[in-house]
Amino acid sequence: HLGGVAELLADGDWEVRRRACAALGNHGEAALPHLGAVAECLTDEEFQVRRAACEALGKHGEARRQTVVVLVMPALTSSVEGARACACQILGQLGEAAVPYLGAIAERLADDDETVRAAACEALGT
């Protein structure tokens, strides 16, 4: 049934997309095939959807650190500032798995957006 939930990540209603991200974040290993689609939501036009995607990927980070790192890295250079901030936040939660990417996170300290700079600072401090 999670394939149907993953399809809702492309729904026209942002609330449906937000709830689909949250649901996939709560299904552990069964949701792993759909994490790529969740990561795409990091660039959603709606903040609430981006936040839900960020939280969902963060929940999977403990079990699948390297998978999450690979999915999140492109968001660090997204044109969407919220995606860049979420990427910093997620990477900051991954501990040792994020060490090779500390330089990329540090580059966000000079980001034009203050939220991204703050998220990078927090990620580097954890």
Backbone as XML, in Angstrom:
<?xml version="1.0"?>
<chain id="A" units="angstrom">
  <residue number="1" name="HIS">
    <atom name="N" x="0.803" y="-1.212" z="0.000"/>
    <atom name="CA" x="0.000" y="0.000" z="0.000"/>
    <atom name="C" x="0.846" y="1.277" z="0.000"/>
  </residue>
  <residue number="2" name="LEU">
    <atom name="N" x="2.145" y="1.162" z="0.309"/>
    <atom name="CA" x="2.981" y="2.362" z="0.346"/>
    <atom name="C" x="3.260" y="2.936" z="-1.042"/>
  </residue>
  <residue number="3" name="GLY">
    <atom name="N" x="3.142" y="2.097" z="-2.070"/>
    <atom name="CA" x="3.282" y="2.607" z="-3.429"/>
    <atom name="C" x="2.195" y="3.631" z="-3.727"/>
  </residue>
  <residue number="4" name="GLY">
    <atom name="N" x="1.001" y="3.366" z="-3.243"/>
    <atom name="CA" x="-0.099" y="4.316" z="-3.410"/>
    <atom name="C" x="0.141" y="5.595" z="-2.640"/>
  </residue>
  <residue number="5" name="VAL">
    <atom name="N" x="0.716" y="5.461" z="-1.457"/>
    <atom name="CA" x="1.044" y="6.655" z="-0.658"/>
    <atom name="C" x="2.111" y="7.465" z="-1.380"/>
  </residue>
  <residue number="6" name="ALA">
    <atom name="N" x="3.120" y="6.786" z="-1.921"/>
    <atom name="CA" x="4.192" y="7.486" z="-2.638"/>
    <atom name="C" x="3.646" y="8.239" z="-3.855"/>
  </residue>
  <residue number="7" name="GLU">
    <atom name="N" x="2.655" y="7.690" z="-4.510"/>
    <atom name="CA" x="2.046" y="8.381" z="-5.657"/>
    <atom name="C" x="1.431" y="9.713" z="-5.240"/>
  </residue>
  <residue number="8" name="LEU">
    <atom name="N" x="0.988" y="9.797" z="-3.999"/>
    <atom name="CA" x="0.368" y="11.027" z="-3.504"/>
    <atom name="C" x="1.375" y="12.152" z="-3.298"/>
  </residue>
  <residue number="9" name="LEU">
    <atom name="N" x="2.660" y="11.834" z="-3.363"/>
    <atom name="CA" x="3.685" y="12.876" z="-3.247"/>
    <atom name="C" x="3.628" y="13.857" z="-4.419"/>
  </residue>
  <residue number="10" name="ALA">
    <atom name="N" x="2.967" y="13.460" z="-5.484"/>
    <atom name="CA" x="2.827" y="14.326" z="-6.653"/>
    <atom name="C" x="1.426" y="14.925" z="-6.760"/>
  </residue>
  <residue number="11" name="ASP">
    <atom name="N" x="0.616" y="14.774" z="-5.744"/>
    <atom name="CA" x="-0.756" y="15.285" z="-5.757"/>
    <atom name="C" x="-0.760" y="16.810" z="-5.895"/>
  </residue>
  <residue number="12" name="GLY">
    <atom name="N" x="-1.801" y="17.345" z="-6.462"/>
    <atom name="CA" x="-1.923" y="18.789" z="-6.642"/>
    <atom name="C" x="-2.203" y="19.561" z="-5.358"/>
  </residue>
  <residue number="13" name="ASP">
    <atom name="N" x="-2.609" y="18.879" z="-4.318"/>
    <atom name="CA" x="-2.929" y="19.511" z="-3.044"/>
    <atom name="C" x="-1.732" y="19.372" z="-2.104"/>
  </residue>
  <residue number="14" name="TRP">
    <atom name="N" x="-1.192" y="20.492" z="-1.643"/>
    <atom name="CA" x="0.005" y="20.450" z="-0.803"/>
    <atom name="C" x="-0.223" y="19.677" z="0.494"/>
  </residue>
  <residue number="15" name="GLU">
    <atom name="N" x="-1.442" y="19.739" z="1.039"/>
    <atom name="CA" x="-1.719" y="19.022" z="2.289"/>
    <atom name="C" x="-1.628" y="17.505" z="2.082"/>
  </residue>
  <residue number="16" name="VAL">
    <atom name="N" x="-2.071" y="17.032" z="0.931"/>
    <atom name="CA" x="-1.968" y="15.611" z="0.605"/>
    <atom name="C" x="-0.493" y="15.225" z="0.491"/>
  </residue>
  <residue number="17" name="ARG">
    <atom name="N" x="0.313" y="16.070" z="-0.184"/>
    <atom name="CA" x="1.749" y="15.791" z="-0.309"/>
    <atom name="C" x="2.415" y="15.769" z="1.064"/>
  </residue>
  <residue number="18" name="ARG">
    <atom name="N" x="2.043" y="16.709" z="1.927"/>
    <atom name="CA" x="2.619" y="16.780" z="3.272"/>
    <atom name="C" x="2.315" y="15.509" z="4.055"/>
  </residue>
  <residue number="19" name="ARG">
    <atom name="N" x="1.055" y="15.089" z="3.987"/>
    <atom name="CA" x="0.651" y="13.891" z="4.730"/>
    <atom name="C" x="1.313" y="12.629" z="4.174"/>
  </residue>
  <residue number="20" name="ALA">
    <atom name="N" x="1.503" y="12.591" z="2.866"/>
    <atom name="CA" x="2.176" y="11.435" z="2.256"/>
    <atom name="C" x="3.632" y="11.358" z="2.731"/>
  </residue>
  <residue number="21" name="CYS">
    <atom name="N" x="4.309" y="12.498" z="2.793"/>
    <atom name="CA" x="5.680" y="12.514" z="3.320"/>
    <atom name="C" x="5.708" y="12.013" z="4.755"/>
  </residue>
  <residue number="22" name="ALA">
    <atom name="N" x="4.805" y="12.511" z="5.562"/>
    <atom name="CA" x="4.748" y="12.105" z="6.973"/>
    <atom name="C" x="4.486" y="10.609" z="7.092"/>
  </residue>
  <residue number="23" name="ALA">
    <atom name="N" x="3.564" y="10.096" z="6.298"/>
    <atom name="CA" x="3.246" y="8.672" z="6.357"/>
    <atom name="C" x="4.456" y="7.824" z="5.979"/>
  </residue>
  <residue number="24" name="LEU">
    <atom name="N" x="5.162" y="8.216" z="4.938"/>
    <atom name="CA" x="6.333" y="7.447" z="4.528"/>
    <atom name="C" x="7.455" y="7.549" z="5.556"/>
  </residue>
  <residue number="25" name="GLY">
    <atom name="N" x="7.501" y="8.646" z="6.274"/>
    <atom name="CA" x="8.483" y="8.782" z="7.342"/>
    <atom name="C" x="8.208" y="7.864" z="8.510"/>
  </residue>
  <residue number="26" name="ASN">
    <atom name="N" x="6.973" y="7.437" z="8.646"/>
    <atom name="CA" x="6.576" y="6.603" z="9.777"/>
    <atom name="C" x="6.569" y="5.103" z="9.475"/>
  </residue>
  <residue number="27" name="HIS">
    <atom name="N" x="6.962" y="4.705" z="8.267"/>
    <atom name="CA" x="6.860" y="3.293" z="7.900"/>
    <atom name="C" x="8.190" y="2.569" z="7.818"/>
  </residue>
  <residue number="28" name="GLY">
    <atom name="N" x="9.231" y="3.125" z="8.353"/>
    <atom name="CA" x="10.509" y="2.425" z="8.460"/>
    <atom name="C" x="10.999" y="1.780" z="7.180"/>
  </residue>
  <residue number="29" name="GLU">
    <atom name="N" x="11.507" y="0.556" z="7.327"/>
    <atom name="CA" x="12.123" y="-0.172" z="6.212"/>
    <atom name="C" x="11.197" y="-0.311" z="5.008"/>
  </residue>
  <residue number="30" name="ALA">
    <atom name="N" x="9.907" y="-0.449" z="5.247"/>
    <atom name="CA" x="8.963" y="-0.641" z="4.146"/>
    <atom name="C" x="8.924" y="0.565" z="3.206"/>
  </residue>
  <residue number="31" name="ALA">
    <atom name="N" x="9.300" y="1.740" z="3.707"/>
    <atom name="CA" x="9.255" y="2.958" z="2.897"/>
    <atom name="C" x="10.550" y="3.228" z="2.137"/>
  </residue>
  <residue number="32" name="LEU">
    <atom name="N" x="11.591" y="2.438" z="2.367"/>
    <atom name="CA" x="12.887" y="2.694" z="1.733"/>
    <atom name="C" x="12.830" y="2.846" z="0.217"/>
  </residue>
  <residue number="33" name="PRO">
    <atom name="N" x="12.046" y="2.042" z="-0.501"/>
    <atom name="CA" x="12.001" y="2.215" z="-1.960"/>
    <atom name="C" x="11.442" y="3.574" z="-2.394"/>
  </residue>
  <residue number="34" name="HIS">
    <atom name="N" x="10.820" y="4.286" z="-1.480"/>
    <atom name="CA" x="10.156" y="5.540" z="-1.828"/>
    <atom name="C" x="10.897" y="6.778" z="-1.311"/>
  </residue>
  <residue number="35" name="LEU">
    <atom name="N" x="12.057" y="6.584" z="-0.701"/>
    <atom name="CA" x="12.783" y="7.728" z="-0.131"/>
    <atom name="C" x="13.252" y="8.712" z="-1.201"/>
  </residue>
  <residue number="36" name="GLY">
    <atom name="N" x="13.548" y="8.227" z="-2.390"/>
    <atom name="CA" x="13.932" y="9.128" z="-3.473"/>
    <atom name="C" x="12.816" y="10.109" z="-3.800"/>
  </residue>
  <residue number="37" name="ALA">
    <atom name="N" x="11.596" y="9.616" z="-3.827"/>
    <atom name="CA" x="10.437" y="10.477" z="-4.093"/>
    <atom name="C" x="10.223" y="11.460" z="-2.945"/>
  </residue>
  <residue number="38" name="VAL">
    <atom name="N" x="10.471" y="11.001" z="-1.717"/>
    <atom name="CA" x="10.361" y="11.910" z="-0.568"/>
    <atom name="C" x="11.417" y="13.004" z="-0.687"/>
  </residue>
  <residue number="39" name="ALA">
    <atom name="N" x="12.632" y="12.633" z="-1.070"/>
    <atom name="CA" x="13.711" y="13.617" z="-1.214"/>
    <atom name="C" x="13.365" y="14.675" z="-2.261"/>
  </residue>
  <residue number="40" name="GLU">
    <atom name="N" x="12.658" y="14.292" z="-3.304"/>
    <atom name="CA" x="12.241" y="15.262" z="-4.319"/>
    <atom name="C" x="11.328" y="16.329" z="-3.721"/>
  </residue>
  <residue number="41" name="CYS">
    <atom name="N" x="10.619" y="15.981" z="-2.668"/>
    <atom name="CA" x="9.718" y="16.935" z="-2.014"/>
    <atom name="C" x="10.476" y="18.010" z="-1.238"/>
  </residue>
  <residue number="42" name="LEU">
    <atom name="N" x="11.791" y="17.854" z="-1.079"/>
    <atom name="CA" x="12.587" y="18.896" z="-0.427"/>
    <atom name="C" x="12.565" y="20.195" z="-1.226"/>
  </residue>
  <residue number="43" name="THR">
    <atom name="N" x="12.221" y="20.106" z="-2.501"/>
    <atom name="CA" x="12.150" y="21.304" z="-3.336"/>
    <atom name="C" x="10.715" y="21.710" z="-3.654"/>
  </residue>
  <residue number="44" name="ASP">
    <atom name="N" x="9.764" y="21.167" z="-2.928"/>
    <atom name="CA" x="8.356" y="21.508" z="-3.131"/>
    <atom name="C" x="8.148" y="23.010" z="-2.920"/>
  </residue>
  <residue number="45" name="GLU">
    <atom name="N" x="7.183" y="23.564" z="-3.609"/>
    <atom name="CA" x="6.894" y="25.002" z="-3.486"/>
    <atom name="C" x="6.311" y="25.369" z="-2.129"/>
  </residue>
  <residue number="46" name="GLU">
    <atom name="N" x="5.746" y="24.404" z="-1.429"/>
    <atom name="CA" x="5.123" y="24.662" z="-0.132"/>
    <atom name="C" x="6.056" y="24.292" z="1.016"/>
  </residue>
  <residue number="47" name="PHE">
    <atom name="N" x="6.250" y="25.239" z="1.915"/>
    <atom name="CA" x="7.125" y="25.026" z="3.064"/>
    <atom name="C" x="6.720" y="23.799" z="3.870"/>
  </residue>
  <residue number="48" name="GLN">
    <atom name="N" x="5.437" y="23.607" z="4.088"/>
    <atom name="CA" x="4.965" y="22.502" z="4.919"/>
    <atom name="C" x="5.342" y="21.147" z="4.328"/>
  </residue>
  <residue number="49" name="VAL">
    <atom name="N" x="5.335" y="21.057" z="3.012"/>
    <atom name="CA" x="5.717" y="19.806" z="2.349"/>
    <atom name="C" x="7.226" y="19.590" z="2.498"/>
  </residue>
  <residue number="50" name="ARG">
    <atom name="N" x="7.997" y="20.658" z="2.296"/>
    <atom name="CA" x="9.451" y="20.550" z="2.460"/>
    <atom name="C" x="9.792" y="20.115" z="3.879"/>
  </residue>
  <residue number="51" name="ARG">
    <atom name="N" x="9.138" y="20.701" z="4.866"/>
    <atom name="CA" x="9.389" y="20.363" z="6.264"/>
    <atom name="C" x="9.040" y="18.895" z="6.535"/>
  </residue>
  <residue number="52" name="ALA">
    <atom name="N" x="7.910" y="18.420" z="6.012"/>
    <atom name="CA" x="7.514" y="17.023" z="6.213"/>
    <atom name="C" x="8.514" y="16.072" z="5.552"/>
  </residue>
  <residue number="53" name="ALA">
    <atom name="N" x="9.005" y="16.437" z="4.367"/>
    <atom name="CA" x="10.014" y="15.614" z="3.689"/>
    <atom name="C" x="11.299" y="15.575" z="4.512"/>
  </residue>
  <residue number="54" name="CYS">
    <atom name="N" x="11.680" y="16.708" z="5.038"/>
    <atom name="CA" x="12.875" y="16.812" z="5.873"/>
    <atom name="C" x="12.745" y="15.902" z="7.093"/>
  </residue>
  <residue number="55" name="GLU">
    <atom name="N" x="11.633" y="15.972" z="7.763"/>
    <atom name="CA" x="11.396" y="15.146" z="8.951"/>
    <atom name="C" x="11.361" y="13.661" z="8.600"/>
  </residue>
  <residue number="56" name="ALA">
    <atom name="N" x="10.725" y="13.328" z="7.480"/>
    <atom name="CA" x="10.634" y="11.923" z="7.078"/>
    <atom name="C" x="12.020" y="11.355" z="6.777"/>
  </residue>
  <residue number="57" name="LEU">
    <atom name="N" x="12.830" y="12.106" z="6.051"/>
    <atom name="CA" x="14.173" y="11.628" z="5.738"/>
    <atom name="C" x="15.030" y="11.545" z="6.993"/>
  </residue>
  <residue number="58" name="GLY">
    <atom name="N" x="14.834" y="12.476" z="7.899"/>
    <atom name="CA" x="15.563" y="12.442" z="9.164"/>
    <atom name="C" x="15.255" y="11.194" z="9.967"/>
  </residue>
  <residue number="59" name="LYS">
    <atom name="N" x="14.019" y="10.735" z="9.912"/>
    <atom name="CA" x="13.627" y="9.515" z="10.631"/>
    <atom name="C" x="14.321" y="8.287" z="10.061"/>
  </residue>
  <residue number="60" name="HIS">
    <atom name="N" x="14.579" y="8.298" z="8.763"/>
    <atom name="CA" x="15.225" y="7.159" z="8.117"/>
    <atom name="C" x="16.741" y="7.238" z="8.216"/>
  </residue>
  <residue number="61" name="GLY">
    <atom name="N" x="17.249" y="8.376" z="8.625"/>
    <atom name="CA" x="18.691" y="8.580" z="8.669"/>
    <atom name="C" x="19.429" y="7.631" z="9.580"/>
  </residue>
  <residue number="62" name="GLU">
    <atom name="N" x="18.835" y="7.285" z="10.691"/>
    <atom name="CA" x="19.507" y="6.384" z="11.628"/>
    <atom name="C" x="19.798" y="5.029" z="10.988"/>
  </residue>
  <residue number="63" name="ALA">
    <atom name="N" x="18.831" y="4.478" z="10.301"/>
    <atom name="CA" x="18.977" y="3.143" z="9.733"/>
    <atom name="C" x="19.725" y="3.147" z="8.401"/>
  </residue>
  <residue number="64" name="ARG">
    <atom name="N" x="19.564" y="4.180" z="7.635"/>
    <atom name="CA" x="20.091" y="4.226" z="6.264"/>
    <atom name="C" x="20.876" y="5.507" z="6.019"/>
  </residue>
  <residue number="65" name="ARG">
    <atom name="N" x="21.872" y="5.745" z="6.803"/>
    <atom name="CA" x="22.613" y="7.007" z="6.730"/>
    <atom name="C" x="23.143" y="7.294" z="5.329"/>
  </residue>
  <residue number="66" name="GLN">
    <atom name="N" x="23.840" y="6.355" z="4.730"/>
    <atom name="CA" x="24.451" y="6.619" z="3.420"/>
    <atom name="C" x="23.386" y="6.855" z="2.350"/>
  </residue>
  <residue number="67" name="THR">
    <atom name="N" x="22.307" y="6.106" z="2.404"/>
    <atom name="CA" x="21.224" y="6.301" z="1.438"/>
    <atom name="C" x="20.655" y="7.704" z="1.566"/>
  </residue>
  <residue number="68" name="VAL">
    <atom name="N" x="20.420" y="8.125" z="2.781"/>
    <atom name="CA" x="19.855" y="9.458" z="3.018"/>
    <atom name="C" x="20.836" y="10.540" z="2.573"/>
  </residue>
  <residue number="69" name="VAL">
    <atom name="N" x="22.124" y="10.358" z="2.841"/>
    <atom name="CA" x="23.126" y="11.348" z="2.417"/>
    <atom name="C" x="23.077" y="11.519" z="0.907"/>
  </residue>
  <residue number="70" name="VAL">
    <atom name="N" x="23.066" y="10.421" z="0.180"/>
    <atom name="CA" x="23.039" y="10.488" z="-1.289"/>
    <atom name="C" x="21.786" y="11.205" z="-1.782"/>
  </residue>
  <residue number="71" name="LEU">
    <atom name="N" x="20.654" y="10.958" z="-1.129"/>
    <atom name="CA" x="19.402" y="11.583" z="-1.558"/>
    <atom name="C" x="19.343" y="13.069" z="-1.219"/>
  </residue>
  <residue number="72" name="VAL">
    <atom name="N" x="19.993" y="13.453" z="-0.133"/>
    <atom name="CA" x="19.883" y="14.826" z="0.360"/>
    <atom name="C" x="20.926" y="15.763" z="-0.247"/>
  </residue>
  <residue number="73" name="MET">
    <atom name="N" x="22.077" y="15.255" z="-0.623"/>
    <atom name="CA" x="23.156" y="16.119" z="-1.116"/>
    <atom name="C" x="22.736" y="17.071" z="-2.244"/>
  </residue>
  <residue number="74" name="PRO">
    <atom name="N" x="21.963" y="16.638" z="-3.233"/>
    <atom name="CA" x="21.576" y="17.585" z="-4.288"/>
    <atom name="C" x="20.788" y="18.786" z="-3.762"/>
  </residue>
  <residue number="75" name="ALA">
    <atom name="N" x="20.078" y="18.612" z="-2.672"/>
    <atom name="CA" x="19.283" y="19.712" z="-2.117"/>
    <atom name="C" x="20.162" y="20.813" z="-1.530"/>
  </residue>
  <residue number="76" name="LEU">
    <atom name="N" x="21.418" y="20.503" z="-1.216"/>
    <atom name="CA" x="22.326" y="21.524" z="-0.669"/>
    <atom name="C" x="22.570" y="22.659" z="-1.652"/>
  </residue>
  <residue number="77" name="THR">
    <atom name="N" x="22.419" y="22.388" z="-2.934"/>
    <atom name="CA" x="22.650" y="23.423" z="-3.948"/>
    <atom name="C" x="21.374" y="23.776" z="-4.712"/>
  </residue>
  <residue number="78" name="SER">
    <atom name="N" x="20.241" y="23.416" z="-4.157"/>
    <atom name="CA" x="18.958" y="23.718" z="-4.788"/>
    <atom name="C" x="18.732" y="25.228" z="-4.869"/>
  </residue>
  <residue number="79" name="SER">
    <atom name="N" x="17.934" y="25.643" z="-5.817"/>
    <atom name="CA" x="17.564" y="27.060" z="-5.903"/>
    <atom name="C" x="16.519" y="27.415" z="-4.846"/>
  </residue>
  <residue number="80" name="VAL">
    <atom name="N" x="15.954" y="26.403" z="-4.205"/>
    <atom name="CA" x="14.944" y="26.607" z="-3.163"/>
    <atom name="C" x="15.655" y="26.670" z="-1.811"/>
  </residue>
  <residue number="81" name="GLU">
    <atom name="N" x="15.602" y="27.846" z="-1.182"/>
    <atom name="CA" x="16.335" y="28.009" z="0.079"/>
    <atom name="C" x="15.875" y="27.038" z="1.160"/>
  </residue>
  <residue number="82" name="GLY">
    <atom name="N" x="14.595" y="26.725" z="1.198"/>
    <atom name="CA" x="14.092" y="25.779" z="2.180"/>
    <atom name="C" x="14.695" y="24.393" z="2.004"/>
  </residue>
  <residue number="83" name="ALA">
    <atom name="N" x="14.942" y="24.010" z="0.766"/>
    <atom name="CA" x="15.567" y="22.718" z="0.496"/>
    <atom name="C" x="17.003" y="22.712" z="1.008"/>
  </residue>
  <residue number="84" name="ARG">
    <atom name="N" x="17.710" y="23.815" z="0.789"/>
    <atom name="CA" x="19.093" y="23.906" z="1.278"/>
    <atom name="C" x="19.136" y="23.836" z="2.800"/>
  </residue>
  <residue number="85" name="ALA">
    <atom name="N" x="18.212" y="24.519" z="3.450"/>
    <atom name="CA" x="18.163" y="24.505" z="4.913"/>
    <atom name="C" x="17.829" y="23.102" z="5.429"/>
  </residue>
  <residue number="86" name="CYS">
    <atom name="N" x="16.854" y="22.444" z="4.808"/>
    <atom name="CA" x="16.485" y="21.086" z="5.221"/>
    <atom name="C" x="17.657" y="20.127" z="5.021"/>
  </residue>
  <residue number="87" name="ALA">
    <atom name="N" x="18.365" y="20.269" z="3.917"/>
    <atom name="CA" x="19.510" y="19.394" z="3.664"/>
    <atom name="C" x="20.551" y="19.555" z="4.766"/>
  </residue>
  <residue number="88" name="CYS">
    <atom name="N" x="20.824" y="20.787" z="5.150"/>
    <atom name="CA" x="21.773" y="21.024" z="6.246"/>
    <atom name="C" x="21.291" y="20.363" z="7.527"/>
  </residue>
  <residue number="89" name="GLN">
    <atom name="N" x="20.017" y="20.526" z="7.815"/>
    <atom name="CA" x="19.448" y="19.957" z="9.038"/>
    <atom name="C" x="19.567" y="18.431" z="9.042"/>
  </residue>
  <residue number="90" name="ILE">
    <atom name="N" x="19.191" y="17.805" z="7.957"/>
    <atom name="CA" x="19.250" y="16.342" z="7.879"/>
    <atom name="C" x="20.689" y="15.858" z="8.007"/>
  </residue>
  <residue number="91" name="LEU">
    <atom name="N" x="21.595" y="16.478" z="7.259"/>
    <atom name="CA" x="22.991" y="16.055" z="7.308"/>
    <atom name="C" x="23.575" y="16.235" z="8.706"/>
  </residue>
  <residue number="92" name="GLY">
    <atom name="N" x="23.168" y="17.282" z="9.379"/>
    <atom name="CA" x="23.638" y="17.511" z="10.735"/>
    <atom name="C" x="23.206" y="16.434" z="11.712"/>
  </residue>
  <residue number="93" name="GLN">
    <atom name="N" x="22.118" y="15.757" z="11.402"/>
    <atom name="CA" x="21.596" y="14.696" z="12.270"/>
    <atom name="C" x="22.261" y="13.352" z="12.013"/>
  </residue>
  <residue number="94" name="LEU">
    <atom name="N" x="23.039" y="13.242" z="10.948"/>
    <atom name="CA" x="23.561" y="11.940" z="10.545"/>
    <atom name="C" x="24.921" y="11.594" z="11.130"/>
  </residue>
  <residue number="95" name="GLY">
    <atom name="N" x="25.498" y="12.480" z="11.890"/>
    <atom name="CA" x="26.749" y="12.177" z="12.559"/>
    <atom name="C" x="27.875" y="11.790" z="11.620"/>
  </residue>
  <residue number="96" name="GLU">
    <atom name="N" x="28.501" y="10.658" z="11.890"/>
    <atom name="CA" x="29.678" y="10.205" z="11.146"/>
    <atom name="C" x="29.438" y="10.083" z="9.640"/>
  </residue>
  <residue number="97" name="ALA">
    <atom name="N" x="28.240" y="9.716" z="9.233"/>
    <atom name="CA" x="27.954" y="9.553" z="7.808"/>
    <atom name="C" x="28.078" y="10.859" z="7.048"/>
  </residue>
  <residue number="98" name="ALA">
    <atom name="N" x="27.940" y="11.976" z="7.745"/>
    <atom name="CA" x="27.998" y="13.282" z="7.086"/>
    <atom name="C" x="29.396" y="13.890" z="7.088"/>
  </residue>
  <residue number="99" name="VAL">
    <atom name="N" x="30.349" y="13.276" z="7.777"/>
    <atom name="CA" x="31.694" y="13.855" z="7.884"/>
    <atom name="C" x="32.311" y="14.182" z="6.520"/>
  </residue>
  <residue number="100" name="PRO">
    <atom name="N" x="32.212" y="13.309" z="5.522"/>
    <atom name="CA" x="32.800" y="13.649" z="4.225"/>
    <atom name="C" x="32.159" y="14.872" z="3.554"/>
  </residue>
  <residue number="101" name="TYR">
    <atom name="N" x="31.015" y="15.288" z="4.054"/>
    <atom name="CA" x="30.274" y="16.377" z="3.428"/>
    <atom name="C" x="30.300" y="17.669" z="4.246"/>
  </residue>
  <residue number="102" name="LEU">
    <atom name="N" x="31.128" y="17.703" z="5.266"/>
    <atom name="CA" x="31.190" y="18.892" z="6.113"/>
    <atom name="C" x="31.596" y="20.136" z="5.323"/>
  </residue>
  <residue number="103" name="GLY">
    <atom name="N" x="32.470" y="19.963" z="4.347"/>
    <atom name="CA" x="32.874" y="21.097" z="3.508"/>
    <atom name="C" x="31.702" y="21.686" z="2.742"/>
  </residue>
  <residue number="104" name="ALA">
    <atom name="N" x="30.852" y="20.793" z="2.211"/>
    <atom name="CA" x="29.673" y="21.250" z="1.465"/>
    <atom name="C" x="28.702" y="21.966" z="2.392"/>
  </residue>
  <residue number="105" name="ILE">
    <atom name="N" x="28.572" y="21.462" z="3.625"/>
    <atom name="CA" x="27.709" y="22.128" z="4.599"/>
    <atom name="C" x="28.307" y="23.482" z="4.956"/>
  </residue>
  <residue number="106" name="ALA">
    <atom name="N" x="29.612" y="23.527" z="5.157"/>
    <atom name="CA" x="30.289" y="24.779" z="5.519"/>
    <atom name="C" x="30.106" y="25.845" z="4.440"/>
  </residue>
  <residue number="107" name="GLU">
    <atom name="N" x="30.028" y="25.441" z="3.185"/>
    <atom name="CA" x="29.790" y="26.411" z="2.103"/>
    <atom name="C" x="28.458" y="27.125" z="2.277"/>
  </residue>
  <residue number="108" name="ARG">
    <atom name="N" x="27.502" y="26.487" z="2.898"/>
    <atom name="CA" x="26.184" y="27.092" z="3.120"/>
    <atom name="C" x="26.247" y="28.190" z="4.182"/>
  </residue>
  <residue number="109" name="LEU">
    <atom name="N" x="27.357" y="28.303" z="4.905"/>
    <atom name="CA" x="27.517" y="29.397" z="5.875"/>
    <atom name="C" x="27.549" y="30.756" z="5.177"/>
  </residue>
  <residue number="110" name="ALA">
    <atom name="N" x="27.855" y="30.752" z="3.894"/>
    <atom name="CA" x="27.886" y="31.989" z="3.105"/>
    <atom name="C" x="26.649" y="32.119" z="2.213"/>
  </residue>
  <residue number="111" name="ASP">
    <atom name="N" x="25.633" y="31.332" z="2.473"/>
    <atom name="CA" x="24.407" y="31.352" z="1.670"/>
    <atom name="C" x="23.743" y="32.720" z="1.759"/>
  </residue>
  <residue number="112" name="ASP">
    <atom name="N" x="23.030" y="33.106" z="0.722"/>
    <atom name="CA" x="22.296" y="34.373" z="0.710"/>
    <atom name="C" x="21.134" y="34.383" z="1.704"/>
  </residue>
  <residue number="113" name="ASP">
    <atom name="N" x="20.632" y="33.199" z="2.045"/>
    <atom name="CA" x="19.464" y="33.102" z="2.917"/>
    <atom name="C" x="19.890" y="32.857" z="4.364"/>
  </residue>
  <residue number="114" name="GLU">
    <atom name="N" x="19.354" y="33.657" z="5.268"/>
    <atom name="CA" x="19.738" y="33.543" z="6.679"/>
    <atom name="C" x="19.298" y="32.231" z="7.308"/>
  </residue>
  <residue number="115" name="THR">
    <atom name="N" x="18.180" y="31.680" z="6.858"/>
    <atom name="CA" x="17.709" y="30.401" z="7.390"/>
    <atom name="C" x="18.678" y="29.284" z="7.029"/>
  </residue>
  <residue number="116" name="VAL">
    <atom name="N" x="19.197" y="29.330" z="5.820"/>
    <atom name="CA" x="20.164" y="28.330" z="5.378"/>
    <atom name="C" x="21.454" y="28.469" z="6.180"/>
  </residue>
  <residue number="117" name="ARG">
    <atom name="N" x="21.906" y="29.706" z="6.355"/>
    <atom name="CA" x="23.128" y="29.928" z="7.145"/>
    <atom name="C" x="22.958" y="29.390" z="8.563"/>
  </residue>
  <residue number="118" name="ALA">
    <atom name="N" x="21.823" y="29.648" z="9.164"/>
    <atom name="CA" x="21.561" y="29.172" z="10.527"/>
    <atom name="C" x="21.527" y="27.644" z="10.572"/>
  </residue>
  <residue number="119" name="ALA">
    <atom name="N" x="20.898" y="27.028" z="9.592"/>
    <atom name="CA" x="20.828" y="25.561" z="9.548"/>
    <atom name="C" x="22.214" y="24.957" z="9.365"/>
  </residue>
  <residue number="120" name="ALA">
    <atom name="N" x="23.038" y="25.584" z="8.536"/>
    <atom name="CA" x="24.409" y="25.100" z="8.334"/>
    <atom name="C" x="25.211" y="25.226" z="9.626"/>
  </residue>
  <residue number="121" name="CYS">
    <atom name="N" x="25.068" y="26.328" z="10.279"/>
    <atom name="CA" x="25.763" y="26.555" z="11.550"/>
    <atom name="C" x="25.365" y="25.494" z="12.565"/>
  </residue>
  <residue number="122" name="GLU">
    <atom name="N" x="24.086" y="25.247" z="12.671"/>
    <atom name="CA" x="23.587" y="24.245" z="13.616"/>
    <atom name="C" x="24.091" y="22.846" z="13.233"/>
  </residue>
  <residue number="123" name="ALA">
    <atom name="N" x="24.081" y="22.538" z="11.940"/>
    <atom name="CA" x="24.539" y="21.219" z="11.481"/>
    <atom name="C" x="26.008" y="21.012" z="11.810"/>
  </residue>
  <residue number="124" name="LEU">
    <atom name="N" x="26.801" y="22.026" z="11.651"/>
    <atom name="CA" x="28.231" y="21.900" z="11.926"/>
    <atom name="C" x="28.526" y="21.840" z="13.414"/>
  </residue>
  <residue number="125" name="GLY">
    <atom name="N" x="27.593" y="22.321" z="14.205"/>
    <atom name="CA" x="27.796" y="22.316" z="15.641"/>
    <atom name="C" x="27.316" y="21.067" z="16.337"/>
  </residue>
  <residue number="126" name="THR">
    <atom name="N" x="26.655" y="20.160" z="15.591"/>
    <atom name="CA" x="26.128" y="18.948" z="16.216"/>
    <atom name="C" x="27.042" y="17.773" z="16.023"/>
  </residue>
</chain>
